[in-house]
Amino acid sequence: MVVAAHEEEPNKSLIIRKSFRVREYDPERDRLGVEDVERRCEVGPSGSVSLYTDLLGDPICRVRHSPAFLMLVTTTPKLIIFFTYYYVAQMDDEEGEIVGLIRGCIKSVTCGQKLSRNPNTLNSAVPVYTKLAYILGLRVSPSHRRMGIGLKLVSRMEQWFRDTGAEYAYMATDKDNKPSVSLFTERCGYSKFRTPSILVQPVFAHRVKLPSRIAIIKLAPADADRLYRRRFSTTEFFPRDIDAVLHNPLSLGTFLAVPSRFAWAGIDRFLVEPAESWAVVSIWNCKEVFTLEGAPVAADTVGARAVQAVRGALFVWGGGSGPEGVRMVRGLCGYAHNVAKEYGCGVVATEVASCEPLKPGIPHWERLSCAEDLWCVKRLGEDYSDGSVGDWTKSKPGNSIFVDPREI
């Protein structure tokens, strides 16, 4: 006689409900829970410099300046998950605890170039734009990981991207963040795309002496707009709405460096007859948002000092040209350092392509910097036509890349 095996009733105390629903972020209802998740999620490898984001009572602050953005949250019994389209992910209990978050934004950027058909600019390169979505600020509380929360948040965010007409989505992470890299590349279909360098310089107690052989000119936003479009619009990731970036209240100005002997006659003349060597940078105010935290710097480092909770940062971005372009960039970085000192910031940061020709002119501390930030990209629809560009995800990297300060 065969006796069927007795199946014991499972221990209900060990069962975890994983069902959850997604809803849009409610500022009044979810703000405190979101800030708590941010505090519990350290950005940066364990034991190294990390970044704390102060949301200033506004969890959407990191995407608010983009053309389109969203935030979400999800909940389960005593659980809430967060998305940014600012969505809220909530597991079944409406009063549940927020345990994750994600933010997303969409804009038009340059993904390639083609020859102009305009008779006035015949045979010159013009940008090819695409609608690009960006995922940032994906957080899952340490106590609720490995439950599929991150995957669900990403999937829901991508659906909003598609509904809004985005052709590609990308995200950035530390290359050593294995859970994040695995989630996006193995489960969400993203591919490794670019590896720019994040360069960070501390602000010293003294002002940096600027070289006497260069002149620094502050440009009006409209003039800066014309310069950027004329010289950098074909750079990968260049935002089509660069004017909105330059007119943003967080932009502290755009500064052009030229040889001191160069006769400045206004932007119109400069665009026609530029200096042999020149560089331009714009400065973005991140002072209230970021706190840099890390272990003390080695005592034998030249000019060493502890980097415990450095408050605030300025972000610089731009470009240049000519045989003395590196020297021009170095002078502008010194100028940005002095601006950061005036604003009471602890660091000046930028992000450039790993093979950026002007990179040698950017002062930075390796201890605070990241040699290889990892950007991953995904094509959201196969029926999009990219014309002369083809599938952007398969394109080779250029020498330069444009980093939008609104996404820092």
N, C-alpha and C positions, 0 to 999 in steps of 0.2 A: 504494500500500500504506500502510495506516495503522499506525503503530507506537505501541503503548501507552506512555504515559509511565512512566518508571522511578521507582518510589517508593523513596527511600532509607530505610534503617532509621533510625528516630529515635535521636538521641543519648541513650542511656540515662542519661548523667550529668546530664541536665537534667530527667529525670522525677522528680516529687515524689509519693510515695505519700500520698494523702489519706484513706485508709481508717483509721478509728479506732473504738474501742468505748468504751462508757461503763460504769463500775463505781462502786460506792459508795466514798466516801472512807474510807481506812484511816489513822487517826491516826499509828500507828507507822511506816507505810510512806511516807506522802505529806507529812507535816508540813513537813519542810525544803524540799521542792520548792515547796510552796504559798507559804511565806514568801519564797522567792526570787522568785517571780512578783510578789508584792505589792511587793517592793522595786523591781522593774524597771518597774512600772506607776505612773506619777505620776497623782494625782487632781487635776485642775485644769488650766486652759488654760496653754499654754506661756508663760513669761515673767511669770506672775502668781502669786498666793499658791496654794500647793498643799498637799495633805493627805497625810501618810504614816500608814498604819495599822500599829501595832505589835500583832501578833496574840498576844503574850505566850505563845508556845508553844501556843496554842489557836486554830486557824483558824476554829472555829465560834463564837468569842466574840461575834461581832456578831449572831448569830441564836439563841444558846443560851437567851436569856431569853424567847423567843416560845413560844406554846402548842404549835406544831408547826414543825419545821424539817428541812432535809435538805441534804447536800452531796455533789457528784459529781465524778469525774475521768474523763478519757478519755486513751487512749494510741495512738501509732503508733510506727513505728521511731524511737526516740530522742525521742518526743513524748508528753506527757501533757496532757490538757485537764482543766480543773477545772470542776465545777458545785457549786452549793450547794443542795441537798436533801442535804446535803453528799455529792454524787456525785463520782466521779473519772472524767474522760474520758480514755481511754488508747488511743493508737494501737497497733498490734499488739504491740510489744515490751513485755513486762511490766516491764522495767527502764527504760523510756523516761523522758525528761525531762518534767516538768510544764510545760505552756506556757499554760494557761488555767484559769480557775476561775469559779464562780458559786455564789451562795448563795440560798436561798429560805426563806420562812416563811409561815405561814397563821394567821389569827385572825379573829374576828368583830368587825365595826365598823359604825358607823352610816352608812347610805347615804341616809337620808331621814327623814321623820317623818309621822305620821298622828294623827288625833284618837283619844283614848283612849275605850274602851267601858266602862271600869271606873266603876261608879257613884260611887266616891269621888274619881275624878279626871276626871269627865266633861267632854268638850270641851277638855281640856288636851292639848298635843302630847306624844307619846311617840315614842321612836326606832324606826326600822325597821332591823333588822340584816341584814347579808349576810356570807357567808364570803369573805374577801378574802385573796389571796395577794400576796406582795411579793417582787420580784426585786431583789437587791442584790449588790454586789461582783462584777459581771461583769468579768473581767480576761482579756485575751489577750496573751501575750508579744509585744512589738514585732517580734520576728523571725519570728513565725508568724501574722501577720494576713493578711486577705484570702484565707483558705483555707476559709471556711465553719465555722470552729470556734465562733465566737460564736453563729451561727444554730443549730447543732446543740445547743449547751448550753442555749439558751433553749427550744428545742422539747422537749428531754428534761425540763427543769424543769417546763414547762407540763403535760406528761403526768402528772407526779407531783401537780401541783395538781389536775387533773381527777380523778385516782384518789382523792384525799383529799376531794373534794367542794367545792372552791373554785368560786365563781361568777364572780369577777372576779380579774384580776391587774393589778398596777401596778408601775411602776418610776420612779425619779427620776434625772435627769441634768442636766448643765449644758446650757443651751439652745444654746450655741455648740459643743457636742461633736457635730459633724456626723456622724461615723461611727456613734455611738451612736444618735442621733435617727433616722438613715436605717435602721439595722438594725431598730429596734423599730417605726417607723411605716410603712416601705415594705415590709419583708420579713416582719415578724411580726404585722402587723395591729393594732397599738396606735394609739390616737388621742391627740392632745394634750389634756390634761384640766384641769390646774390649774397655776398659776405662782406658788407662794408665794415669800416673800422670806426668805433666810437672813441674819440680823443678828448680827454679831460685834463684841464690844467687848474691847479689851485690858485686862488687869489691871495697874493702875498700882502704883508703889512705895508709894503712900500709901493709906490707907483712905478710902472715900467717906463724907462726912458725911451722915447720914440726916436727913430733914426732921423737925422737932419736932412738926409738926401731924398726924402719922400714928402709929398704934400698930401694931406687927407682932406677931402671935400665931402661935406654932407649933402646928399641928394634929396630933393623933394620926392615924395612917394610917386608922383606921376612920372618924374624923370627916371626914377629907379625902375619903374614898370617898363618903360621903353627900353632901357638898357638890358634888363633881364630877358625881355622877349626877343630883342635883336640878337643877343649873343648866346643865350642859353636855352631857348625854347625847344631845341632838338635834343636836349639832355634827357636821359631816361628818368621818368617819374616827375618831370617838370609839370607843375599844376597849371591848368588852363586859366584858373582864376587867380593868377599871381597878384593882380591888383588888390584883391580882397585880403591877401596875406600882408601886403605892404601897408594897407590902410588900417589894419587891425590895431586896436588900442594896445595890444601887447608888443607890437613892433616898436622898438626904441630908435629906429632910424636905419638908413642905408648909407654907407660910407665908401667913397672911392679913393683909392691910393694911386698916385701918379708920381713920376719923378719931379722933384722940386723945381727943376728948370722948365717943366712943361707949362705952356701958356694955356690956362683954362679959359675957354670962351663959351661955355654952356654945353648942355647935353646935345643939342643939334649938331654942333661942330664936332663934338667928340665922337658921335656915331659915324660921322663921315671920315674924320681923320683922328683916330684914337692915338694915344701915346704908344710908343714902341712896346712898353711894358706897363701893365696896370693890373689892379685887382679890386674887387668890390666885395664887401660883406654887409649883411643885414644882421641886426641884433634883436633877439626875441627874449622877452622877460619871462622866465620860469621861477622867479624868486619865491613866490608864495606857495608853489605847488610841490617842489621836491626837496627832500632832505637826504643828503648822502651820508651813509653811516658805514664805518669800517674800523678795522684794527689799526693801532698806531703804526705810522711809517717807521722803518728801521732807523735807529738813532744815527747811523753813520751816513745816511743819505744827505747829500748837499742840500741845505735849506730845509731839512726835514722838520716836520711838526706833526702832531697828532691830527688824525682826520676823524675825530669822534663827533658825529652829528653835525656835519657842515650844513648850514641852512642856506638854501637857495642857490639858483644857478641862472646864468645867461647862456642862451644857445645862439651860436653864430652859423651863418650859411652864406654861400656866395660862390665866387670863382675868379678867374683872372686869365691873363695871357701875356706872352712875351718872355724873353730870356731872363728878365729880372722879376718875373711874376712871383716866384717863391719869396723873394725879399719883400715884395709889396705885401704879400699875405702875412708874413711875419710881423711887419709893421702894423697892419690892421688888427692882428691878434693882440698885440701889445696895447693898442687903443681900446679894444674890447675889454681887456683885463682892467684897464683903468676905469672904464664905465662900470664894470662889475664891482669894483672897489667902492665907487661912489654910491652904488645901490645897496651896498652891504651884503653882496652875494659871496658865497664860499668858493665857487668854481665857475669856470667858463668851459663849455662843451661844444663839440661839433661832431658830425658824422659824415664820412666821405667814403668813396669807393676805395677798395683795397689797393688799387693801382693808380689812384689819383696823382697826377703829375705835381700838384701843388702841396701834397701832403708833407714833404720835408720842411715846409715853412710854418707848420702848425705846431707850436710848443705844447707838450703834454707830458704827463707822468704816466708811465706804463702801469704803475700800481693802481691808478684810478681808471685806466682806460680798458677798452675791450678790443683786442686786435681783430676779432672776427665775430661780428653780430651776424645772425643767420636770418635771412629773409626767405620765406617759402611762399609759393604762388600756386594758384589753381585756376584753371579755365572753367567758368561756370556754365557755359553752354557751347555745344558743338556747332550750332547753326549760325554763330556770329561770323561775319566776314571781316578779316583784318587786312584785306587788300594786299598791298606790297609788303606788309609786315609778316603775314602768316601767323602762326601760333606763337604768341609772345613768350609763352613759357619755355619754348625751345631756343630762344635767341641767346646769342653770346653776350657777355657783359661788355660794356664800354669802359673807357678810361675814367669817366666821371658819372656821378649819380646825384640826383636832386633829392634832398631830404626836406620834406614839408615840416616846418616848425610847429604847425598846428597838431601834429600827431606825436609830438614828443611827450 
